[in-house]
Amino acid sequence: MNLTTSVLDAIHERFREIFGDRFQSQVDLNRYTSARVGGPAEMFLIVNNAGELQAAAELAYAQSIPYFILGGGSNILVSDRGVRGLVIFNRAREVKFRSNGINVICTAESGANLSSLARQCIAKGLGGLEWAVNIPGTVGGAVVGNSGAHGGDMKGNLLAATIWEPGRGARIYTPEELRYAYRDSTLKQEQGTVRPRRVVLSAELQLTPEPVDVLNARANAFTSHRKQTQPGGASVGSMFKNPPHYYAGYLIEAAGLKGTRVGQVEISNKHANFFVSDGSASAEDIRALIAEAWNAVREQFGVEMELEVELVGEWEFGN
Ligand SMILES: Cc1cc2nc3c(=O)[nH]c(=O)nc-3n(C[C@H](O)[C@H](O)[C@H](O)COP(=O)(O)OP(=O)(O)OC[C@H]3O[C@@H](n4cnc5c(N)ncnc54)[C@H](O)[C@@H]3O)c2cc1C
């Protein structure tokens, strides 16, 4: 960002006027990401409701400041050098339920925690989100990445999303407009581009009444399957998307890479698509291990895997 110090000071002052000490400079992001890596955000702001989220993105856009929405930080790898511009940490978490006589519609602000919401729905006897009981992160992150598990995904629940678009304002999007595919959407495709991105403010999710014990049994089965198949530790979950006709974990395992280490991060012996650490790895260690896995799978099987996670911030190779 090539702003003079006085312009930057004025921008900081404006954010402080509106958001008080929830606006800060040089905040380390490692404690906001599930991989426990990430250098400082040049500017960091906590928003507590969808109105503030929109106002923050609008203000950043109007001042030509690059902005990034941080949900649970569970599908991103933030560089050790950190992030230029403004990181908006989304804590807009209001959740409301209404019935249309047959189904129940949940309106959740985008910073609502997805797994907590899934458990809240189960406790209310509302089915549909059990697949999400163990997925970390926010509703907004799941709307962007079409998160899913155990045969369910966000596409299957989403009725509509309220999304703010730079220079155009907020409007309601249908799932069709978001062009959902496996871990993909039009919003996900904005990742890695330089143009300002759209911001998910809230989502309407469809739920169906079901007995609580049935829902609990389903959720418990998902949880025990996950415990058997996935490792603990600091990670971003699945590192790569499953390529067509393959499982990424199988390809990495078949390439002989289970247990391979770079610095403090290791390809899990339990599930080779999980790169785990004790929380002391650097982002650069993880990126080097990504490169090793990608190259080995390409060389041995001719498959070019696609990252499921987004690399955020300033990287050596430039992005
Ligand atoms: C242990 C573990 C297990 C996991 N298991 C699964 C799984 O089973 N299935 C699955 O699909 N995923 C899984 N994940 C990945 C991750 O939890 C999901 O992708 C999650 O939905 C990401 O949400 P988030 O809030 O953490 O997003 P973040 O990581 O904070 O952000 C991801 C992207 O979404 C953007 N974004 C976030 N919120 C908004 C918003 N409001 N508006 C616009 N853009 C936004 C960010 O800018 C970024 O580009 C797992 C991760 C971990 C660590």
Ligand as a Chemical Component Dictionary entry (heavy atoms), coordinates in Angstrom:
data_LIG
# 
_chem_comp.id                   LIG 
_chem_comp.type                 NON-POLYMER 
_chem_comp.pdbx_formal_charge   0 
_chem_comp.three_letter_code    LIG 
# 
loop_
_chem_comp_atom.comp_id 
_chem_comp_atom.atom_id 
_chem_comp_atom.alt_atom_id 
_chem_comp_atom.type_symbol 
_chem_comp_atom.charge 
_chem_comp_atom.model_Cartn_x 
_chem_comp_atom.model_Cartn_y 
_chem_comp_atom.model_Cartn_z 
_chem_comp_atom.pdbx_ordinal 
LIG C1  C1  C 0 -9.408  -29.801 12.142 1  
LIG C2  C2  C 0 -10.139 -29.236 10.942 2  
LIG C3  C3  C 0 -11.119 -29.994 10.336 3  
LIG C4  C4  C 0 -11.798 -29.492 9.218  4  
LIG N1  N1  N 0 -12.768 -30.258 8.645  5  
LIG C5  C5  C 0 -13.426 -29.777 7.561  6  
LIG C6  C6  C 0 -14.436 -30.571 6.929  7  
LIG O1  O1  O 0 -14.768 -31.652 7.350  8  
LIG N2  N2  N 0 -15.053 -30.051 5.844  9  
LIG C7  C7  C 0 -14.736 -28.801 5.350  10 
LIG O2  O2  O 0 -15.339 -28.384 4.357  11 
LIG N3  N3  N 0 -13.787 -28.049 5.922  12 
LIG C8  C8  C 0 -13.113 -28.497 7.007  13 
LIG N4  N4  N 0 -12.141 -27.735 7.575  14 
LIG C9  C9  C 0 -11.770 -26.451 6.972  15 
LIG C10 C10 C 0 -12.503 -25.229 7.580  16 
LIG O3  O3  O 0 -12.890 -25.487 8.900  17 
LIG C11 C11 C 0 -13.732 -24.831 6.791  18 
LIG O4  O4  O 0 -13.384 -24.570 5.455  19 
LIG C12 C12 C 0 -14.411 -23.601 7.395  20 
LIG O5  O5  O 0 -15.699 -23.469 6.855  21 
LIG C13 C13 C 0 -13.655 -22.313 7.169  22 
LIG O6  O6  O 0 -14.315 -21.264 7.870  23 
LIG P1  P1  P 0 -13.502 -20.115 8.594  24 
LIG O7  O7  O 0 -14.483 -19.203 9.228  25 
LIG O8  O8  O 0 -12.464 -20.680 9.484  26 
LIG O9  O9  O 0 -12.831 -19.412 7.349  27 
LIG P2  P2  P 0 -11.426 -18.625 7.302  28 
LIG O10 O10 O 0 -10.327 -19.628 7.326  29 
LIG O11 O11 O 0 -11.393 -17.560 8.333  30 
LIG O12 O12 O 0 -11.539 -17.979 5.868  31 
LIG C14 C14 C 0 -11.548 -18.780 4.710  32 
LIG C15 C15 C 0 -11.848 -17.879 3.508  33 
LIG O13 O13 O 0 -13.200 -17.421 3.601  34 
LIG C16 C16 C 0 -13.207 -15.994 3.613  35 
LIG N5  N5  N 0 -14.271 -15.543 4.501  36 
LIG C17 C17 C 0 -14.520 -15.943 5.768  37 
LIG N6  N6  N 0 -15.627 -15.328 6.241  38 
LIG C18 C18 C 0 -16.058 -14.513 5.245  39 
LIG C19 C19 C 0 -17.141 -13.608 5.108  40 
LIG N7  N7  N 0 -18.007 -13.382 6.115  41 
LIG N8  N8  N 0 -17.301 -12.951 3.933  42 
LIG C20 C20 C 0 -16.434 -13.146 2.912  43 
LIG N9  N9  N 0 -15.383 -13.966 2.987  44 
LIG C21 C21 C 0 -15.194 -14.651 4.134  45 
LIG C22 C22 C 0 -11.846 -15.571 4.120  46 
LIG O14 O14 O 0 -11.533 -14.224 3.741  47 
LIG C23 C23 C 0 -10.981 -16.621 3.448  48 
LIG O15 O15 O 0 -10.796 -16.267 2.100  49 
LIG C24 C24 C 0 -11.461 -28.209 8.704  50 
LIG C25 C25 C 0 -10.470 -27.452 9.331  51 
LIG C26 C26 C 0 -9.811  -27.961 10.446 52 
LIG C27 C27 C 0 -8.768  -27.112 11.113 53 
# 
loop_
_chem_comp_bond.comp_id 
_chem_comp_bond.atom_id_1 
_chem_comp_bond.atom_id_2 
_chem_comp_bond.value_order 
_chem_comp_bond.pdbx_ordinal 
LIG C1  C2  SING 1  
LIG C2  C3  SING 2  
LIG C2  C26 DOUB 3  
LIG C3  C4  DOUB 4  
LIG C4  N1  SING 5  
LIG C4  C24 SING 6  
LIG N1  C5  DOUB 7  
LIG C5  C6  SING 8  
LIG C5  C8  SING 9  
LIG C6  O1  DOUB 10 
LIG C6  N2  SING 11 
LIG N2  C7  SING 12 
LIG C7  O2  DOUB 13 
LIG C7  N3  SING 14 
LIG N3  C8  DOUB 15 
LIG C8  N4  SING 16 
LIG N4  C9  SING 17 
LIG N4  C24 SING 18 
LIG C9  C10 SING 19 
LIG C10 O3  SING 20 
LIG C10 C11 SING 21 
LIG C11 O4  SING 22 
LIG C11 C12 SING 23 
LIG C12 O5  SING 24 
LIG C12 C13 SING 25 
LIG C13 O6  SING 26 
LIG O6  P1  SING 27 
LIG P1  O7  DOUB 28 
LIG P1  O8  SING 29 
LIG P1  O9  SING 30 
LIG O9  P2  SING 31 
LIG P2  O10 DOUB 32 
LIG P2  O11 SING 33 
LIG P2  O12 SING 34 
LIG O12 C14 SING 35 
LIG C14 C15 SING 36 
LIG C15 O13 SING 37 
LIG C15 C23 SING 38 
LIG O13 C16 SING 39 
LIG C16 N5  SING 40 
LIG C16 C22 SING 41 
LIG N5  C17 SING 42 
LIG N5  C21 SING 43 
LIG C17 N6  DOUB 44 
LIG N6  C18 SING 45 
LIG C18 C19 SING 46 
LIG C18 C21 DOUB 47 
LIG C19 N7  SING 48 
LIG C19 N8  DOUB 49 
LIG N8  C20 SING 50 
LIG C20 N9  DOUB 51 
LIG N9  C21 SING 52 
LIG C22 O14 SING 53 
LIG C22 C23 SING 54 
LIG C23 O15 SING 55 
LIG C24 C25 DOUB 56 
LIG C25 C26 SING 57 
LIG C26 C27 SING 58 
# 
